[in-house]
Amino acid sequence: MQTLSFSSSDLAETQEFLSSAYTPMSIGGRPEHSRARIVRHAADRLMVDRLSFDYTMAYDAGCLNQVCLVTVHEGSFVDSTDGAHEVFGVGETFMIAPFDRPYQGEVRAARYTITMFDPALLGEVAATGGGTRGDVRLTGQRAIAPQANRALGAAVAYLRDHVLTDDAVGSSPLAVATAARHFAAVALASMPNSMGAETAADSLDADNRTVRTAIAFIEAHAHLDIALSDIAASVPVTPRAVQYAFARHADTTPLAYLRQVRLARAHDDLRGADPAATTVTDVALRWGFAHQGRFAAAYRRRYGVPPSTTLRG
């Protein structure tokens, strides 16, 4: 996991850092008596930055090549790309620009969080596409509804406060990958996107054979970083078809079934572990559970006791 920080009241230094950390850009402003502050926490395919600008900073930036969502805590943003004048204020989480387009605007004395991730994650968590950059993309800047905006903001806070700032979580590739996919799924559900409609072939492929084959793949690969697209490819059908098959014949989703398999594997590990040499956190992270409170709650719902009770035998 990578951590870096930056603080400066010099415009040239700030421009150089922003161009290195995000994309080549030119900026303007008067920071002589105020500062720009940035703290970054990053892991594979995912980064969360806390930023604060005490002045109005104009920017003209190139393509980010990442999905970039901004959550505003104080101040405001103005997007002026292609002559637009969109204002984003406190409490909003918005996409600053499509990952493959340049953008322009102003940060107006703002404190905010930037969350960036690989665009391919959208295809990997969607019910369509195969996980390549062009399959699925976000098509609008704002969330589809106030409730969706709140869900997106909560997902940002979870990554920022519980995943990328926790060294134990950051040392578990499976936990980080699971959190990244979860965030991409929330973004896809919360923002306008390019997902297509169901096809007749998807409906025909959504049968018991699809479920059986997918379950066998999940059982054999639950310890690995697998996505919906990987599960579908094992059948092989489209990701949408495997979603429909689980909904019709198993009353769940493929990824919910994967979480249950991992929870059962964690249960087995806790039962067989030496409590003097192993902790609940060790086992939870081994199986991709980054948030210990959520892991404990799910475990108790499933097994009727806290995971610590199982570990103590």
C-alpha positions as semicolon CSV with decimal commas, in nm:
position;residue;x (nm);y (nm);z (nm)
1;M;0,000;0,000;0,000
2;Q;0,130;0,346;-0,093
3;T;0,101;0,660;0,122
4;L;0,223;1,008;0,029
5;S;0,153;1,365;0,134
6;F;0,204;1,713;-0,009
7;S;0,167;2,066;0,128
8;S;0,264;2,390;-0,043
9;S;0,171;2,755;-0,092
10;D;0,371;2,773;-0,415
11;L;0,165;2,752;-0,735
12;A;0,444;2,604;-0,948
13;E;0,516;2,332;-0,691
14;T;0,147;2,252;-0,666
15;Q;0,108;2,228;-1,043
16;E;0,410;1,997;-1,067
17;F;0,273;1,769;-0,794
18;L;-0,081;1,757;-0,938
19;S;0,055;1,681;-1,286
20;S;0,260;1,395;-1,144
21;A;-0,011;1,255;-0,915
22;Y;-0,309;1,279;-1,155
23;T;-0,259;1,398;-1,512
24;P;-0,065;1,678;-1,684
25;M;-0,244;2,004;-1,608
26;S;-0,202;2,378;-1,581
27;I;-0,342;2,561;-1,280
28;G;-0,399;2,919;-1,171
29;G;-0,473;3,094;-0,844
30;R;-0,326;3,309;-0,567
31;P;-0,200;3,076;-0,292
32;E;0,059;3,315;-0,144
33;H;-0,103;3,322;0,200
34;S;-0,280;2,984;0,191
35;R;-0,193;2,626;0,108
36;A;-0,277;2,316;-0,090
37;R;-0,269;1,993;0,115
38;I;-0,297;1,638;-0,022
39;V;-0,269;1,299;0,148
40;R;-0,289;0,983;-0,065
41;H;-0,352;0,622;0,030
42;A;-0,333;0,382;-0,265
43;A;-0,340;0,011;-0,335
44;D;-0,378;-0,202;-0,645
45;R;-0,628;-0,039;-0,889
46;L;-0,759;0,196;-0,621
47;M;-0,662;0,522;-0,451
48;V;-0,826;0,764;-0,209
49;D;-0,691;1,117;-0,161
50;R;-0,784;1,380;0,099
51;L;-0,735;1,731;-0,043
52;S;-0,772;2,085;0,085
53;F;-0,728;2,408;-0,110
54;D;-0,762;2,728;0,090
55;Y;-0,791;2,936;-0,227
56;T;-0,969;2,924;-0,563
57;M;-0,765;2,714;-0,802
58;A;-0,846;2,698;-1,173
59;Y;-0,737;2,387;-1,363
60;D;-0,708;2,270;-1,724
61;A;-0,627;1,897;-1,716
62;G;-0,569;1,606;-1,950
63;C;-0,729;1,259;-1,945
64;L;-0,709;1,081;-1,610
65;N;-0,736;0,725;-1,750
66;Q;-0,910;0,639;-1,421
67;V;-1,267;0,676;-1,299
68;C;-1,244;0,978;-1,066
69;L;-1,517;1,058;-0,813
70;V;-1,501;1,370;-0,596
71;T;-1,680;1,401;-0,261
72;V;-1,713;1,763;-0,146
73;H;-1,690;1,836;0,229
74;E;-1,641;2,214;0,223
75;G;-1,645;2,475;-0,054
76;S;-1,745;2,391;-0,411
77;F;-1,635;2,281;-0,758
78;V;-1,725;2,438;-1,091
79;D;-1,696;2,224;-1,405
80;S;-1,644;2,438;-1,716
81;T;-1,550;2,159;-1,960
82;D;-1,677;2,233;-2,314
83;G;-1,835;2,556;-2,196
84;A;-2,042;2,399;-1,918
85;H;-2,105;2,566;-1,582
86;E;-2,194;2,284;-1,344
87;V;-2,156;2,362;-0,973
88;F;-2,105;2,082;-0,719
89;G;-2,140;2,159;-0,350
90;V;-2,106;2,016;-0,002
91;G;-2,238;1,661;0,034
92;E;-2,222;1,575;-0,335
93;T;-2,017;1,291;-0,482
94;F;-1,971;1,341;-0,856
95;M;-1,758;1,222;-1,147
96;I;-1,520;1,498;-1,245
97;A;-1,492;1,378;-1,609
98;P;-1,507;1,061;-1,822
99;F;-1,179;0,874;-1,778
100;D;-1,079;0,928;-2,143
101;R;-1,157;1,301;-2,174
102;P;-0,976;1,619;-2,062
103;Y;-1,154;1,855;-1,825
104;Q;-1,153;2,213;-1,695
105;G;-1,290;2,398;-1,395
106;E;-1,226;2,550;-1,054
107;V;-1,181;2,429;-0,698
108;R;-1,327;2,704;-0,480
109;A;-1,169;2,696;-0,133
110;A;-1,267;2,332;-0,096
111;R;-1,195;2,035;0,126
112;Y;-1,276;1,708;-0,052
113;T;-1,199;1,342;-0,111
114;I;-1,098;1,199;-0,448
115;T;-1,157;0,828;-0,514
116;M;-1,001;0,683;-0,829
117;F;-1,017;0,331;-0,968
118;D;-0,945;0,129;-1,281
119;P;-1,233;0,168;-1,534
120;A;-1,215;-0,207;-1,606
121;L;-1,360;-0,273;-1,259
122;L;-1,699;-0,151;-1,380
123;G;-1,715;-0,426;-1,640
124;E;-1,596;-0,684;-1,390
125;V;-1,877;-0,612;-1,143
126;A;-2,152;-0,543;-1,397
127;A;-2,417;-0,785;-1,515
128;T;-2,288;-0,739;-1,869
129;G;-1,955;-0,708;-2,042
130;G;-1,628;-0,886;-1,990
131;G;-1,427;-0,646;-1,782
132;T;-1,250;-0,446;-2,051
133;R;-1,233;-0,069;-2,051
134;G;-1,497;-0,014;-2,319
135;D;-1,764;-0,252;-2,189
136;V;-1,927;-0,047;-1,915
137;R;-1,877;0,316;-1,825
138;L;-2,037;0,587;-1,617
139;T;-2,223;0,830;-1,843
140;G;-2,329;1,112;-1,608
141;Q;-2,157;1,324;-1,346
142;R;-2,419;1,316;-1,069
143;A;-2,578;1,026;-0,882
144;I;-2,920;0,915;-1,006
145;A;-3,100;1,013;-0,682
146;P;-3,027;1,167;-0,338
147;Q;-3,028;0,822;-0,178
148;A;-2,777;0,699;-0,436
149;N;-2,556;1,001;-0,364
150;R;-2,562;0,915;0,008
151;A;-2,475;0,551;-0,065
152;L;-2,183;0,660;-0,282
153;G;-2,056;0,900;-0,015
154;A;-2,077;0,624;0,247
155;A;-1,878;0,391;0,021
156;V;-1,608;0,658;-0,019
157;A;-1,589;0,700;0,360
158;Y;-1,559;0,323;0,406
159;L;-1,261;0,303;0,171
160;R;-1,099;0,614;0,316
161;D;-1,148;0,536;0,686
162;H;-1,153;0,155;0,708
163;V;-0,963;0,007;0,413
164;L;-0,676;0,212;0,273
165;T;-0,568;0,363;0,605
166;D;-0,549;0,025;0,782
167;D;-0,208;-0,138;0,735
168;A;-0,348;-0,482;0,816
169;V;-0,614;-0,451;0,546
170;G;-0,367;-0,304;0,299
171;S;-0,143;-0,606;0,343
172;S;-0,421;-0,841;0,228
173;P;-0,453;-0,832;-0,154
174;L;-0,782;-1,021;-0,141
175;A;-0,932;-0,775;0,110
176;V;-0,827;-0,474;-0,100
177;A;-0,952;-0,631;-0,423
178;T;-1,286;-0,718;-0,264
179;A;-1,324;-0,363;-0,134
180;A;-1,237;-0,219;-0,477
181;R;-1,499;-0,435;-0,649
182;H;-1,756;-0,341;-0,386
183;F;-1,690;0,029;-0,446
184;A;-1,713;-0,013;-0,825
185;A;-2,046;-0,192;-0,780
186;V;-2,182;0,091;-0,564
187;A;-2,066;0,347;-0,822
188;L;-2,234;0,152;-1,100
189;A;-2,561;0,127;-0,905
190;S;-2,551;0,495;-0,805
191;M;-2,448;0,668;-1,130
192;P;-2,590;0,677;-1,485
193;N;-2,413;0,413;-1,691
194;S;-2,398;0,242;-2,029
195;M;-2,523;-0,103;-1,934
196;G;-2,747;-0,257;-2,196
197;A;-3,072;-0,445;-2,165
198;E;-3,131;-0,817;-2,119
199;T;-3,099;-1,031;-2,433
200;A;-3,290;-1,347;-2,527
201;A;-2,962;-1,544;-2,513
202;D;-2,903;-1,429;-2,154
203;S;-3,245;-1,557;-2,054
204;L;-3,192;-1,895;-2,222
205;D;-2,851;-1,939;-2,059
206;A;-2,990;-1,869;-1,711
207;D;-3,053;-2,235;-1,628
208;N;-2,957;-2,487;-1,358
209;R;-2,650;-2,601;-1,550
210;T;-2,516;-2,245;-1,536
211;V;-2,568;-2,234;-1,160
212;R;-2,405;-2,573;-1,101
213;T;-2,099;-2,488;-1,310
214;A;-2,062;-2,145;-1,154
215;I;-2,091;-2,287;-0,801
216;A;-1,820;-2,542;-0,874
217;F;-1,591;-2,264;-1,000
218;I;-1,661;-2,047;-0,694
219;E;-1,595;-2,334;-0,453
220;A;-1,263;-2,408;-0,620
221;H;-1,144;-2,047;-0,648
222;A;-1,289;-1,867;-0,345
223;H;-0,938;-1,802;-0,210
224;L;-0,850;-1,602;-0,522
225;D;-0,946;-1,254;-0,642
226;I;-1,230;-1,355;-0,878
227;A;-1,489;-1,126;-1,034
228;L;-1,833;-1,179;-1,182
229;S;-1,674;-1,188;-1,527
230;D;-1,446;-1,476;-1,417
231;I;-1,741;-1,674;-1,282
232;A;-1,936;-1,623;-1,605
233;A;-1,637;-1,719;-1,821
234;S;-1,611;-2,052;-1,638
235;V;-1,954;-2,162;-1,769
236;P;-1,920;-1,992;-2,028
237;V;-2,209;-1,742;-2,048
238;T;-2,238;-1,366;-2,013
239;P;-2,214;-1,213;-1,665
240;R;-2,576;-1,103;-1,698
241;A;-2,686;-1,462;-1,767
242;V;-2,511;-1,596;-1,458
243;Q;-2,677;-1,321;-1,251
244;Y;-3,020;-1,424;-1,381
245;A;-2,944;-1,793;-1,325
246;F;-2,860;-1,742;-0,958
247;A;-3,164;-1,520;-0,905
248;R;-3,400;-1,777;-1,062
249;H;-3,256;-2,101;-0,927
250;A;-3,057;-2,013;-0,612
251;D;-3,240;-1,704;-0,479
252;T;-2,913;-1,514;-0,444
253;T;-2,641;-1,354;-0,658
254;P;-2,307;-1,503;-0,764
255;L;-2,110;-1,257;-0,553
256;A;-2,333;-1,306;-0,249
257;Y;-2,275;-1,681;-0,286
258;L;-1,899;-1,615;-0,309
259;R;-1,915;-1,417;0,017
260;Q;-2,099;-1,703;0,188
261;V;-1,836;-1,953;0,071
262;R;-1,560;-1,730;0,203
263;L;-1,745;-1,690;0,533
264;A;-1,768;-2,069;0,562
265;R;-1,396;-2,104;0,489
266;A;-1,322;-1,843;0,757
267;H;-1,539;-2,045;0,998
268;D;-1,338;-2,358;0,920
269;D;-1,010;-2,174;0,973
270;L;-1,127;-2,031;1,307
271;R;-1,232;-2,375;1,427
272;G;-0,891;-2,522;1,345
273;A;-0,671;-2,231;1,452
274;D;-0,455;-2,196;1,760
275;P;-0,589;-1,885;1,945
276;A;-0,240;-1,819;2,078
277;A;-0,102;-1,782;1,725
278;T;-0,400;-1,656;1,520
279;T;-0,644;-1,365;1,552
280;V;-0,993;-1,314;1,414
281;T;-0,854;-1,027;1,206
282;D;-0,593;-1,257;1,047
283;V;-0,861;-1,501;0,936
284;A;-1,105;-1,232;0,820
285;L;-0,844;-1,062;0,602
286;R;-0,728;-1,397;0,462
287;W;-1,080;-1,440;0,320
288;G;-1,124;-1,085;0,194
289;F;-1,324;-0,926;0,478
290;A;-1,174;-0,581;0,529
291;H;-1,422;-0,441;0,782
292;Q;-1,399;-0,637;1,107
293;G;-1,734;-0,514;1,240
294;R;-1,917;-0,625;0,927
295;F;-1,737;-0,958;0,928
296;A;-1,833;-1,019;1,292
297;A;-2,197;-0,928;1,225
298;A;-2,222;-1,155;0,920
299;Y;-2,050;-1,435;1,110
300;R;-2,287;-1,408;1,405
301;R;-2,593;-1,410;1,175
302;R;-2,465;-1,726;1,009
303;Y;-2,326;-1,919;1,309
304;G;-2,502;-1,767;1,610
305;V;-2,183;-1,672;1,795
306;P;-1,906;-1,413;1,750
307;P;-1,600;-1,533;1,556
308;S;-1,389;-1,491;1,871
309;T;-1,599;-1,758;2,042
310;T;-1,528;-2,005;1,762
311;L;-1,157;-1,922;1,774
312;R;-1,144;-1,993;2,147
313;G;-1,305;-2,331;2,082
